């Protein structure tokens, strides 16, 4: 491992890196240095049995590396792959050629990096009117019910999670609608009660 002093550009010796973080001076120019080291740098590496990787006579070899033993088969094109070439995506083995974007023929669907969290949106739309009276729940309730019905079976997140947000949003919206209905009924009955007393 070669790390150079930023002041004198001399290589720091191996004994300098005994800890994961060193705050000391350069042995050549005595400049103050602070070096942070990833602990895996000093970890002992397991020895690899090269005989298990190389293919023997009569064994299948990798399509890309003819000296390496085939370990898997690409489910798309059927090429034999070594441990270096195989790419496991959702339980299916792919070769680098099939994953390449310029390859013609069937391709792997685009890997998702993000999704719209409709359950969180529905819960926010149901919660905000109750907490802050930002907008009337009469407007948000149909939107929440639509989002819940439309996206109940949609994948909610890249990381799996359950449906409790949708359920909580529905309960909140129904409670808000019941409250609005109670207020309307109460408002309609109060003038009638005053008329009768007169």
SVG drawing of the C-alpha trace seen along z (x, -y; Angstrom):
<svg xmlns="http://www.w3.org/2000/svg" viewBox="-93 -33 106 68">
<polyline fill="none" stroke="black" stroke-width="0.4" points="0.0,0.0 1.5,-3.3 0.4,-6.5 2.4,-9.6 3.0,-12.6 1.2,-15.7 4.0,-18.0 7.2,-16.1 5.7,-13.4 7.6,-10.7 6.0,-7.3 4.9,-6.6 6.3,-3.3 4.0,-0.3 4.7,-0.6 3.1,-4.0 -0.3,-2.4 -0.8,-0.3 -4.2,-1.7 -7.3,-2.7 -6.6,-6.3 -3.1,-7.9 -2.4,-11.4 1.4,-11.8 4.2,-13.3 5.7,-12.3 9.0,-10.5 10.7,-12.4 9.6,-16.1 7.9,-15.9 4.7,-17.5 1.6,-16.8 -0.5,-14.2 -3.9,-12.7 -4.6,-9.5 -7.8,-7.4 -7.5,-3.8 -10.2,-1.3 -9.6,1.6 -10.0,4.2 -6.7,3.1 -4.9,5.1 -7.2,8.0 -5.7,11.3 -7.1,12.4 -8.3,15.9 -6.3,18.1 -8.0,18.9 -7.8,22.4 -6.8,21.8 -7.4,25.4 -11.1,25.1 -11.3,22.1 -9.5,23.5 -11.2,25.9 -9.9,29.4 -10.1,31.5 -13.6,32.4 -15.2,29.8 -17.2,26.8 -15.4,23.5 -16.6,19.9 -17.6,18.3 -15.5,15.2 -12.6,16.9 -11.7,20.1 -9.3,21.2 -11.9,20.8 -14.4,23.5 -18.1,22.8 -20.2,22.4 -23.5,21.2 -25.5,20.8 -27.1,17.5 -30.8,18.0 -31.2,15.7 -28.6,16.9 -27.4,20.2 -23.7,19.2 -21.5,20.9 -20.3,18.5 -17.5,18.6 -17.9,17.1 -16.5,13.8 -19.0,13.4 -22.3,14.5 -24.7,11.8 -27.5,12.9 -30.6,10.7 -33.8,11.8 -32.7,15.4 -31.9,15.5 -28.3,15.7 -27.3,13.2 -24.1,12.9 -22.5,9.5 -23.4,9.6 -27.2,10.0 -27.0,7.1 -25.3,4.8 -27.7,2.0 -26.6,2.2 -27.4,6.0 -30.3,6.8 -33.0,9.2 -34.8,9.6 -33.2,7.5 -33.5,7.3 -36.1,4.8 -34.7,1.6 -33.7,2.0 -35.8,-0.2 -34.0,-2.6 -37.0,-4.4 -40.8,-4.1 -43.6,-6.5 -44.9,-5.7 -48.6,-6.1 -49.4,-4.7 -47.4,-7.5 -49.1,-10.1 -52.5,-8.8 -51.7,-8.9 -50.3,-12.4 -53.5,-13.6 -55.6,-12.0 -53.6,-13.3 -52.9,-16.9 -56.5,-18.1 -57.0,-16.6 -53.8,-18.2 -53.5,-21.6 -56.8,-22.3 -54.8,-23.1 -57.5,-22.0 -61.0,-20.5 -61.1,-16.8 -64.1,-16.8 -61.5,-17.4 -58.8,-15.1 -61.1,-12.1 -61.9,-11.2 -58.3,-11.5 -57.2,-9.2 -59.9,-6.7 -58.9,-6.8 -55.2,-6.3 -56.0,-3.4 -58.2,-1.7 -55.9,-2.3 -52.6,-1.4 -53.6,1.2 -51.8,4.0 -49.0,1.8 -45.5,2.4 -45.2,0.0 -41.5,-0.3 -38.2,1.2 -37.9,2.4 -41.0,4.5 -43.5,3.0 -47.1,3.8 -50.4,2.0 -50.9,0.3 -50.5,-3.2 -53.4,-2.6 -55.5,-1.2 -54.8,-4.1 -55.5,-6.6 -58.9,-5.0 -59.8,-5.0 -58.8,-8.7 -60.7,-9.7 -63.8,-7.9 -63.6,-9.5 -63.1,-13.0 -66.1,-12.4 -68.2,-11.3 -67.2,-14.4 -68.1,-16.6 -71.5,-14.9 -72.1,-15.3 -71.3,-19.0 -73.6,-19.5 -76.5,-17.6 -75.9,-19.7 -75.9,-22.9 -79.1,-22.0 -80.9,-21.1 -79.9,-24.1 -82.0,-26.7 -85.0,-24.4 -84.8,-24.1 -84.7,-27.9 -87.7,-28.3 -89.7,-25.9 -88.9,-27.8 -90.2,-31.0"/>
</svg>
